[in-house]
Amino acid sequence: MFFSRARADIATMNALLPAAERLAHNQGEREPAAEPLLLAALDLPDGGARRAFGAVADHGRHRGSVD
């Protein structure tokens, strides 16, 4: 159980961090800060971040306020 969760966590980080770096670079930043990490998390295919933030924010409607 531990190893399967660890593999899943690594897969998530392997998707999240490069996406956040791309977003940061597109915004002229050298490294991702909170905003690119949040936006990248909201775009993850597993939907975990969207579900977590779903109660407080509509991703599509509020994305412009984070960019």
C-alpha positions in Angstrom: 0.0 0.0 0.0 2.8 2.5 0.9 4.7 1.9 -2.3 1.6 2.3 -4.5 0.8 5.6 -2.8 4.4 6.7 -3.1 4.4 5.9 -6.9 1.2 7.8 -7.3 2.6 10.8 -5.5 5.8 10.7 -7.6 3.7 10.6 -10.8 1.7 13.6 -9.6 4.8 15.6 -8.9 6.3 14.6 -12.3 3.2 16.1 -13.9 2.8 19.1 -11.6 6.2 20.5 -11.3 7.1 20.7 -15.0 3.7 22.2 -15.8 4.2 24.9 -13.0 7.7 25.6 -14.4 6.2 26.1 -17.9 3.5 28.5 -16.6 6.1 30.5 -14.6 8.4 30.8 -17.6 5.5 31.9 -19.8 4.9 34.6 -17.2 8.5 35.7 -17.3 9.5 34.1 -14.0 12.6 32.0 -13.4 10.9 29.6 -11.0 7.3 28.8 -10.1 5.8 30.5 -7.1 2.4 29.8 -5.6 0.3 30.9 -8.5 1.8 28.7 -11.2 1.8 25.7 -8.8 -1.9 26.3 -8.0 -2.8 26.7 -11.7 -0.8 23.5 -12.6 -2.5 21.6 -9.8 -5.9 22.7 -11.0 -5.1 21.3 -14.5 -4.0 17.9 -13.3 -6.0 15.1 -15.0 -6.9 13.4 -11.7 -9.0 16.3 -10.7 -7.9 16.2 -7.1 -7.1 19.9 -6.8 -10.3 20.9 -8.6 -12.3 18.8 -6.1 -10.4 20.3 -3.2 -10.9 23.8 -4.3 -14.4 23.2 -5.8 -16.2 24.2 -2.7 -14.6 27.7 -2.7 -13.7 28.6 -6.3 -14.9 27.9 -9.8 -11.6 27.1 -11.7 -12.7 28.6 -15.0 -14.3 31.7 -13.5 -11.4 32.6 -11.2 -8.4 31.5 -13.3 -8.0 35.1 -14.6 -7.7 36.5 -11.1 -4.8 34.2 -10.4 -2.9 34.7 -13.7 
